[in-house]
Amino acid sequence: MLSGKLWPVHPHPYPNELMSSWLVRIAHANGEKVQTFCHQEFGVKHQVWNRDIDRLGPDWLLSQLAEKTATAIKVVRQTTLKRYEGVLFQHARNSGVEPWITPLKVYHRKHNGFGMQFCPQCLKEDEEPYFRTHWRVALYTFCPKHQIMMHDRCQECGEPVAFHRIELGKGNEEVGLEKKLATCFNCGFYLAASKREKADHLTWNVFENWQDTLLGLEGVSLTEYDIERLVVLHQFSKLLTSKATSEKLLKFIEETMSLSLNRPNLELKSFDKNDLSIRHQTIGCGWWLLMDWPNNLYWTWLNGAVRYNQLLKDLWFIPSWYSAEVTFFNVNYRKRLDLLEKGNKTHSIHLPE
């Protein structure tokens, strides 16, 4: 165990840095392999990497990091995904899928999921590459700074990002501490060199609203209305990837927008588990349903692509502006067809009386 109140080298977290990224940097800065460092400093009874520590970091780990690096506990907590409590989800869960959080699927310290996303250009521009908290948010499918798509795996070998394992297979003579965090643990490819793909969007309005939300999420400057829209956007994203509702919705949007859409993996049972490309498409469609409010959603419902009860199902919070419009959709089949006929004749909205 390293003696003294502070670790000999105790770097503070970079802006918006994930706890896992920070902890690996601390271990390497002190000349230790990650696993060796954690055993020495936290004890073998305190396992660190058998969980998603960015989401489920225990109090003892946060306290040790604060004490040994002279970092305020408030700052340490901001390196975890609990910083989004009340913004992206109601309360942090100890198990299951968290709304808007990409799952790592940790099993025996391995990542079986592709939840650790990254922007290759951000990594390239970093003096010391590190991973950000907002890169674990499912909404974050493109980088608003560089206007390129994010990545969620190594482009060379297809393995998930697991920077806590970059010393894998190294002996005492070659511990691999010189490797940057932006290194694929499996094949050694430098993730910052990943290809850049320009992000495409359904409409300019979709892009503007999406980008503003991402920037607000980074700067923790979202308004109450922004947060409410994220609740509704996640609901739409679930409907667009659900076995029961996705096909009608996707077909309607395809016909309306004159485009072809890929189909999600209906066996995943959670929008947030979908890969990056499907999430990007899905969120774009969700934003479109929110645009020109409530007209796009109204026509979607009027054409039978979604039902009233589906729009409200399992919502943990229902914004008043959302319920005020959706309530009008609570009519029988015949009434909806009458409204559709009137709307098609006049090309205007006729709300139920």
NUBA-882292 format. One line per 2 residues: number of its first residue (from 1); their letters; for each residue x, y, z of C-alpha. Coordinates in nm, 2 decimals. Example, Ala and Ser with C-alpha at 12.3 -4.5 7.8 and 13.67 -1.06 7.14 Angstrom:
# NUBA-882292
1	AS	1.23:-0.45:0.78  1.37:-0.11:0.71
# end
This chain:
# NUBA-882292
1	ML	0.00:0.00:0.00  0.12:0.35:-0.09
3	SG	0.20:0.53:0.24  0.08:0.88:0.33
5	KL	-0.25:1.06:0.33  -0.22:1.14:-0.04
7	WP	-0.11:0.90:-0.32  0.24:1.01:-0.44
9	VH	0.09:1.11:-0.78  -0.27:1.22:-0.74
11	PH	-0.41:1.37:-1.06  -0.75:1.54:-1.04
13	PY	-1.03:1.44:-1.28  -1.04:1.62:-1.61
15	PN	-1.36:1.81:-1.70  -1.65:1.56:-1.72
17	EL	-1.42:1.27:-1.68  -1.56:0.93:-1.59
19	MS	-1.45:0.77:-1.26  -1.32:0.46:-1.44
21	SW	-1.11:0.67:-1.67  -0.98:0.87:-1.38
23	LV	-0.90:0.57:-1.16  -0.69:0.40:-1.44
25	RI	-0.50:0.72:-1.49  -0.42:0.74:-1.11
27	AH	-0.30:0.38:-1.11  -0.07:0.43:-1.41
29	AN	0.06:0.76:-1.28  0.17:0.58:-0.97
31	GE	0.35:0.31:-1.17  0.11:0.03:-1.10
33	KV	-0.11:-0.20:-1.30  -0.48:-0.12:-1.24
35	QT	-0.56:-0.45:-1.07  -0.25:-0.44:-0.85
37	FC	-0.32:-0.08:-0.75  -0.68:-0.15:-0.66
39	HQ	-0.58:-0.46:-0.45  -0.31:-0.26:-0.26
41	EF	-0.52:0.05:-0.20  -0.87:-0.09:-0.15
43	GV	-0.80:-0.45:-0.03  -0.88:-0.78:-0.20
45	KH	-1.22:-0.79:-0.03  -1.32:-0.47:-0.20
47	QV	-1.36:-0.56:-0.57  -1.37:-0.27:-0.80
49	WN	-1.39:-0.39:-1.16  -1.66:-0.65:-1.13
51	RD	-1.92:-0.38:-1.16  -2.00:-0.07:-1.37
53	ID	-1.82:0.17:-1.13  -1.93:0.48:-1.32
55	RL	-2.29:0.39:-1.25  -2.26:0.18:-0.93
57	GP	-1.95:0.32:-0.76  -1.97:0.24:-0.39
59	DW	-1.93:0.51:-0.12  -1.60:0.36:0.01
61	LL	-1.45:0.40:-0.34  -1.57:0.76:-0.37
63	SQ	-1.44:0.85:-0.02  -1.10:0.70:-0.09
65	LA	-1.06:0.88:-0.41  -1.16:1.21:-0.25
67	EK	-0.92:1.16:0.04  -0.62:1.02:-0.15
69	TA	-0.63:1.28:-0.43  -0.73:1.59:-0.22
71	TA	-1.04:1.62:-0.44  -1.37:1.75:-0.30
73	IK	-1.63:1.46:-0.26  -1.88:1.67:-0.46
75	VV	-1.63:1.67:-0.75  -1.57:1.30:-0.72
77	RQ	-1.95:1.23:-0.73  -1.96:1.42:-1.06
79	TT	-1.74:1.16:-1.22  -2.02:0.91:-1.18
81	LK	-2.34:0.87:-1.38  -2.54:0.96:-1.07
83	RY	-2.48:1.32:-1.17  -2.77:1.27:-1.42
85	EG	-3.02:1.17:-1.15  -3.33:1.39:-1.19
87	VL	-3.22:1.48:-1.54  -3.20:1.16:-1.74
89	FQ	-3.37:0.93:-1.49  -3.57:0.97:-1.17
91	HA	-3.35:0.77:-0.92  -3.03:0.57:-0.97
93	RN	-3.10:0.20:-0.98  -2.88:-0.07:-0.83
95	SG	-2.97:-0.32:-1.11  -3.13:-0.34:-1.45
97	VE	-3.11:-0.08:-1.73  -3.10:0.29:-1.64
99	PW	-3.29:0.51:-1.89  -3.06:0.69:-2.13
101	IT	-2.75:0.51:-1.99  -2.56:0.27:-2.22
103	PL	-2.51:-0.07:-2.05  -2.16:-0.22:-2.02
105	KV	-2.28:-0.57:-1.94  -1.99:-0.63:-1.70
107	YH	-1.91:-1.00:-1.63  -1.59:-1.10:-1.45
109	RK	-1.43:-0.76:-1.52  -1.51:-0.80:-1.89
111	HN	-1.74:-0.57:-2.09  -1.98:-0.77:-2.30
113	GF	-2.18:-0.46:-2.40  -2.08:-0.16:-2.61
115	GM	-2.17:0.11:-2.36  -1.83:0.29:-2.35
117	QF	-1.86:0.53:-2.65  -1.60:0.78:-2.77
119	CP	-1.53:1.06:-3.02  -1.20:0.98:-3.19
121	QC	-1.14:1.35:-3.26  -1.19:1.45:-2.89
123	LK	-0.94:1.17:-2.80  -0.69:1.30:-3.06
125	ED	-0.71:1.66:-2.93  -0.67:1.56:-2.56
127	EE	-0.32:1.61:-2.43  -0.39:1.30:-2.23
129	PY	-0.68:1.10:-2.37  -0.96:1.04:-2.13
131	FR	-1.33:0.93:-2.14  -1.62:1.15:-2.06
133	TH	-1.94:1.10:-1.85  -2.16:1.21:-2.13
135	WR	-2.02:0.95:-2.36  -2.21:0.69:-2.15
137	VA	-2.54:0.86:-2.24  -2.75:0.68:-2.51
139	LY	-2.86:1.02:-2.65  -2.49:1.09:-2.74
141	TF	-2.46:0.93:-3.08  -2.27:1.21:-3.24
143	CP	-2.02:1.47:-3.11  -2.17:1.81:-3.11
145	KH	-1.83:1.97:-3.12  -1.70:1.79:-3.42
147	QI	-2.02:1.69:-3.59  -1.91:1.33:-3.64
149	MM	-2.05:1.00:-3.53  -1.94:0.85:-3.20
151	HD	-1.79:0.50:-3.19  -1.88:0.22:-2.95
153	RC	-1.62:-0.04:-3.03  -1.27:-0.09:-3.19
155	QE	-1.30:-0.06:-3.56  -1.02:-0.31:-3.61
157	CG	-1.13:-0.60:-3.40  -1.48:-0.51:-3.30
159	EP	-1.42:-0.55:-2.93  -1.59:-0.32:-2.67
161	VA	-1.38:-0.04:-2.51  -1.23:-0.16:-2.18
163	FH	-0.93:0.07:-2.10  -0.90:-0.09:-1.75
165	RI	-0.77:-0.40:-1.93  -0.50:-0.24:-2.16
167	EL	-0.23:-0.41:-1.96  -0.38:-0.75:-2.05
169	GK	-0.12:-1.02:-2.11  0.17:-0.81:-1.99
171	GN	0.42:-0.94:-1.74  0.62:-0.76:-1.48
173	EE	0.89:-0.66:-1.73  0.64:-0.49:-1.96
175	VG	0.34:-0.37:-1.77  0.20:-0.16:-2.05
177	LE	0.16:0.15:-1.84  0.29:0.37:-2.12
179	KK	-0.03:0.29:-2.32  -0.28:0.56:-2.35
181	LA	-0.64:0.50:-2.25  -0.74:0.54:-2.61
183	TC	-0.59:0.20:-2.68  -0.79:-0.11:-2.77
185	FN	-0.71:-0.37:-2.49  -0.75:-0.65:-2.74
187	CG	-0.56:-0.56:-3.05  -0.37:-0.24:-2.95
189	FY	-0.54:-0.02:-3.22  -0.53:0.35:-3.13
191	LA	-0.89:0.45:-3.09  -0.82:0.81:-3.17
193	AS	-0.73:0.70:-3.52  -1.08:0.56:-3.58
195	KR	-1.25:0.68:-3.90  -1.45:1.00:-3.89
197	EK	-1.81:0.97:-4.02  -2.02:1.28:-4.06
199	AD	-2.34:1.27:-3.86  -2.66:1.28:-4.08
201	HL	-2.99:1.41:-3.94  -3.35:1.38:-4.06
203	TW	-3.41:1.76:-4.06  -3.23:2.08:-3.96
205	NV	-3.48:2.12:-3.67  -3.40:1.78:-3.54
207	FE	-3.02:1.85:-3.56  -3.05:2.19:-3.38
209	NW	-3.27:2.06:-3.10  -3.05:1.75:-3.05
211	QD	-2.72:1.94:-3.06  -2.85:2.20:-2.81
213	TL	-2.96:1.93:-2.57  -2.62:1.75:-2.59
215	LG	-2.44:2.08:-2.52  -2.67:2.15:-2.23
217	LE	-2.61:1.80:-2.09  -2.23:1.86:-2.10
219	GV	-2.26:2.20:-1.93  -2.53:2.08:-1.69
221	SL	-2.74:2.37:-1.81  -3.06:2.20:-1.92
223	TE	-3.39:2.38:-1.83  -3.69:2.21:-1.68
225	YD	-3.86:2.20:-2.02  -3.54:2.04:-2.17
227	IE	-3.56:1.77:-1.91  -3.93:1.71:-1.97
229	RL	-3.86:1.67:-2.34  -3.60:1.41:-2.27
231	VV	-3.86:1.21:-2.08  -4.09:1.22:-2.38
233	LH	-3.81:1.16:-2.62  -3.71:0.84:-2.43
235	QF	-4.07:0.73:-2.44  -4.08:0.78:-2.82
237	SK	-3.75:0.59:-2.85  -3.89:0.30:-2.66
239	LL	-4.19:0.29:-2.89  -3.97:0.30:-3.20
241	TS	-3.77:0.00:-3.08  -4.05:-0.21:-2.92
243	KA	-4.18:-0.53:-3.08  -4.54:-0.42:-3.02
245	TS	-4.52:-0.07:-3.17  -4.21:-0.01:-3.38
247	EK	-4.32:-0.14:-3.72  -4.62:0.09:-3.76
249	LL	-4.43:0.39:-3.64  -4.13:0.33:-3.87
251	KF	-4.35:0.26:-4.17  -4.54:0.58:-4.11
253	IE	-4.22:0.79:-4.08  -4.07:0.62:-4.39
255	ET	-4.38:0.71:-4.60  -4.40:1.06:-4.46
257	MS	-4.03:1.14:-4.50  -3.97:0.94:-4.81
259	LS	-3.68:0.75:-4.67  -3.58:0.39:-4.57
261	LN	-3.52:0.30:-4.21  -3.33:0.01:-4.06
263	RP	-3.52:-0.21:-3.81  -3.40:-0.25:-3.45
265	NL	-3.32:-0.58:-3.28  -3.66:-0.65:-3.12
267	EL	-3.51:-0.91:-2.88  -3.32:-0.65:-2.68
269	KS	-3.63:-0.53:-2.49  -3.47:-0.20:-2.41
271	FD	-3.40:0.10:-2.64  -3.07:0.18:-2.45
273	KN	-2.92:-0.16:-2.54  -2.94:-0.10:-2.91
275	DL	-2.61:-0.03:-3.10  -2.51:0.32:-3.19
277	SI	-2.64:0.33:-3.55  -2.99:0.22:-3.45
279	RH	-3.00:0.46:-3.15  -2.90:0.74:-3.38
281	QT	-3.18:0.66:-3.62  -3.43:0.60:-3.34
283	IG	-3.35:0.93:-3.16  -3.37:1.12:-3.48
285	CG	-3.72:0.98:-3.54  -3.81:1.06:-3.18
287	WW	-3.70:1.42:-3.23  -3.91:1.44:-3.54
289	LL	-4.22:1.33:-3.35  -4.15:1.62:-3.11
291	MD	-4.10:1.88:-3.38  -4.38:2.12:-3.49
293	WP	-4.55:2.02:-3.17  -4.80:1.86:-3.16
295	NN	-4.87:1.83:-3.53  -4.62:1.55:-3.62
297	LY	-4.74:1.34:-3.33  -5.10:1.42:-3.40
299	WT	-5.07:1.30:-3.77  -4.88:0.99:-3.65
301	WL	-5.17:0.90:-3.41  -5.44:1.00:-3.66
303	NG	-5.30:0.75:-3.92  -5.30:0.47:-3.66
305	AV	-4.93:0.44:-3.62  -4.95:0.47:-3.24
307	RY	-5.22:0.45:-2.98  -5.32:0.68:-2.70
309	NQ	-5.24:0.43:-2.42  -4.90:0.35:-2.57
311	LL	-4.79:0.71:-2.56  -4.84:0.72:-2.18
313	KD	-4.74:0.36:-2.08  -4.48:0.33:-1.80
315	LW	-4.38:0.69:-1.80  -4.22:0.78:-1.46
317	FI	-4.32:1.14:-1.51  -4.58:1.29:-1.75
319	PS	-4.52:1.66:-1.84  -4.83:1.87:-1.84
321	WY	-4.78:2.00:-2.19  -4.75:1.64:-2.31
323	SA	-5.05:1.51:-2.13  -5.26:1.81:-2.24
325	EV	-5.22:1.71:-2.61  -5.22:1.33:-2.58
327	TF	-5.54:1.34:-2.38  -5.72:1.45:-2.70
329	FN	-5.62:1.12:-2.85  -5.83:0.92:-2.61
331	VN	-6.12:0.85:-2.86  -6.26:0.54:-3.02
333	YR	-6.16:0.40:-3.36  -6.46:0.55:-3.55
335	KR	-6.40:0.90:-3.41  -6.03:0.88:-3.51
337	LD	-6.12:0.78:-3.87  -6.37:1.07:-3.89
339	LL	-6.10:1.31:-3.78  -5.85:1.15:-4.03
341	EK	-6.11:1.20:-4.31  -6.16:1.57:-4.22
343	GN	-5.79:1.62:-4.19  -5.71:1.48:-4.53
345	KT	-5.98:1.70:-4.69  -5.87:2.02:-4.53
347	HS	-5.50:1.94:-4.47  -5.54:2.07:-4.12
349	IH	-5.57:1.94:-3.76  -5.92:1.87:-3.62
351	LP	-5.89:1.80:-3.25  -6.15:1.58:-3.09
353	E	-6.42:1.78:-2.91
# end
